[in-house]
Amino acid sequence: MSRLRVLAVLLFLCFSCADSQTVAKLQLLPNNTAGKCLDGSPGAFYFAPATNATNTDKWVFSLEGGGECVTQQSCQARAQTDLGSSKGYGPTAALGQFQDPDPSNNPVMHDWNMVFIKYCSGDLFSGQTTVPSDSTWGLYFSGHLVVGAVLDFLSSPDFTGPLPLSKSSIIVFSGDSAGGIGTFTNLDYVADRFPLTRVLGAPIAGFYFPAYPYTGPNAAPIDVPFDPASWPVYYALWKAFVPTRCAAANPSAPWLCALANTSVATLNAPLFVVETQTDRVSMGLHDGINANPPFSAPILQYVTAWGRNMSIGLEAVESNPTSGLFNPACWIHTDFWANAPLINSWSFIEVFNNWAFFHSPSIPSKVKDSCGIVCNPTCPQ
């Protein structure tokens, strides 16, 4: 896939994550912020204040998706787009999913404060670069610092909202795709910063594990290698932040904590994972699968094995009594909406709301399909 084609795909992923939509206003971080985009422009977020006066202390965060960059050519190209610079951001943005304003789709959180953190660092919201160098090709990988700077801003006198984040009663911290990976990375960091606040994680399409790509007939080129040997390289390039308890448990290989299959068992904050059993974008970008169902026999064998690996990885979620899970048998990525996919007639938002707020025994906190590969008839097409 060409460099421009990859960027086009990633930009599509960024903007395809909203269904019914909230319009939020742009807020650039201060020019002297440590939370910078690849090109050195300040990081940014979009903010929509609570529309119900009783919910001004309640917050929903979402981290934008859009892949990653790991080579000089791809990162320098990315720095000239909205995935690497805040210079071209518009004054407003439309939000969706956990930030959906329609109460019929999002009955609990539709009127909370909403913060959509833009993804312009190419590092899965993990980077901590404060001074660019030849080794970073003159670029800033500062995604984790962007998250920290947004939290700082929303807790400071510069924030003019109804209540500062420091007075929050609850934070739902989410993100899609690369933002979903970033949710796992930053969740305990957020919870540790606000110990008096109830912090819940809700990553969408962010549960990744190291890739062992398909090499059979019609294997596609790998856009970004996610194999085990690549992660120490990315960890060093990005000066990556990883969950601190996971890093302490893996002192000789902290880069393992960059992906959720290692980090999830070490996280303290309650976590609700929204993840398809077979992810078409993950396999398309990192595993050499450029196909759609019905699959050829060799590709079906690989996709089936990939799905088993996902199931094994999610065992840490399933076995944790405080966690929740929505895990349909679909060939999708971030396509989770109020009406599809459904498991036993429930949407991801219904299962999440019951897990987080209602605790009715009629809806389990963890639901997953058991019908086979890509067999849920309600999957978005």
Number of C-alpha atoms within 10 A of each C-alpha: 11 8 12 12 10 17 21 13 14 19 17 13 21 24 14 13 23 19 19 16 16 22 18 19 17 20 19 17 21 15 12 9 18 23 31 33 29 32 23 26 22 21 32 27 27 22 23 23 20 22 13 11 11 10 18 21 20 23 23 24 22 29 27 27 34 25 25 21 25 17 14 14 11 16 24 17 16 24 23 15 18 18 27 28 24 26 17 9 16 10 11 16 18 19 25 22 28 27 30 25 24 18 11 10 22 20 15 16 22 23 26 23 25 29 25 25 24 30 32 35 35 28 28 30 35 28 27 22 24 17 13 16 11 7 11 20 14 15 24 30 35 33 31 28 24 30 24 17 20 21 17 17 18 18 18 13 10 10 14 11 16 12 18 19 24 17 14 19 16 18 23 21 25 32 28 28 29 28 27 32 27 31 31 30 28 25 24 23 20 21 20 14 12 19 10 13 19 15 24 22 27 28 28 30 27 28 25 21 19 20 18 15 22 22 15 12 10 14 16 20 18 17 16 17 19 21 14 14 11 15 20 15 13 19 20 13 19 26 19 26 23 26 24 18 15 21 20 13 13 15 10 9 12 22 23 22 27 28 22 25 21 20 23 20 17 18 20 13 18 19 28 25 26 25 30 29 29 26 22 20 20 22 23 19 22 21 28 23 24 15 16 10 10 9 12 12 10 14 23 15 13 19 24 17 13 21 20 14 15 20 17 13 19 21 12 17 21 19 12 12 11 15 20 26 23 28 23 30 26 25 22 22 23 25 23 27 22 19 15 18 26 25 20 10 10 17 20 27 21 21 22 26 18 17 22 18 9 12 14 11 9 7 17 15 23 19 20 18 19 11 10 12 18 21 14 18 13 15 21 16 10
